[in-house]
Amino acid sequence: MDENVGNSLDYLEKSNPFECGFDSFRQSTNPVPIPFILIALLFLPFDLEVSSMLPYIVSSYSTGLYGLIFFIIFLLILVIGFTFELNSKAISLFRFLPKSINKSLTIYL
């Protein structure tokens, strides 16, 4: 099929990606660190849970006491899960603080 369309000249510059007119000496993207990926994976469920609170906030007047009790139970489950992740060192929120302050901020379940 290529013979029918025209001649094709293959050389090194054609096979490299175009980088604003200059040859790149190294990889253009930096590797993503593992802690960033872990925080992103932990953020996703909490983000979905927070977005699932929106229907109660919108309809809090019509759900009444039953909706309020359900919402409080839902928040308690979220808080217990978050403290469990903090205590299991899955999330290290206080790693940049000095050790003396870090020990006083430990949450015990």
N, C-alpha and C positions, 0 to 999 in steps of 0.2 A: 504494500500500500504506500509506503514512503517513497518508493521509486516513482510512483505515479504523481505524487504531489510536488516533489522537488528534491534537490540535493540537500543533504543535511551534513553540516560540518560539526563534528564533536570535538571539543577541546575542554580543558580544565575550567575555564572561566564560565562556560555554559552550565556546567554541572553544579557549581557553587551558588548559594543564594545571593541575591543582590543586596548589598549592605551599603546603600547610599554612595556608591561609587568607589569604595575602598575595600581592600581585602582584609578580612578580620583575622587576627592572630590567635584568638582563643574563642571558646564557646560563648555565644552571646547571652545565654541565660545562666543565672546562678542556681545551684541546687537548692531546693527547699529544705530547711532544717526539720528534723524529726519532731522536736517540741512544737513547732508550728502546726504540723499535721495533727498531733495529738490534741492540741487545744481546739483545732477546727472540728475534730471528730467529737470532742466533748461539748462543743458549742452547739452543734446541730440539734441534738435532742432537746436541750434547754430552749433553744430558739423556737422549736416546734411546740413545746409545751407553753411557752409564753404566748405564742400566737393562738393557741387553743383557749386561752383565757378571754380573748376578745368577744366571743359570743355571749359570755356571761356579762361582761361590761356593757354591751349594747342592750341586752335584754334583762338587766337586773331588776327593773321595776315589775316586769311581768312574771318572773320566776319566784319571787317572794322568799320566804324563809327556807324552803326546800333548796332553792338555787344557791342561797347564801351558805347553807351547811355543806352542800356539795363542793362549792368553791373553796371553802376553808379546808376541807379534807384534801382537795386537790393541791392546795398550797402547802399543806403539811407534808404531803408525799414529796413535793418538789424540794422543800427545805431539808427533809431527812436525806434524800438522795444527794443533794449538794453537800451537806456536811459529811456524808459517807465518802464522797469523792475527795473532799479536803483532807479527811483523816487518813485515807489510804494513799495520800501523796500523789494522787492522779493529777490534781491541780495544785500547783505551787504558786499561790498568789503572792506570798510574802518572801520570796527568795532573794529579793534585792534589798531587804531590810537588814539591819545589823542583827546578830544572833540574839542579843539580849532582848530586843523588842520582839523578835520572831517567836521566842519561847513563850512570851506572855500572851501572844495572839492565838495560840493553839486552841482549837475547838475540840472539846471532848464530848463524845456521844454516849 
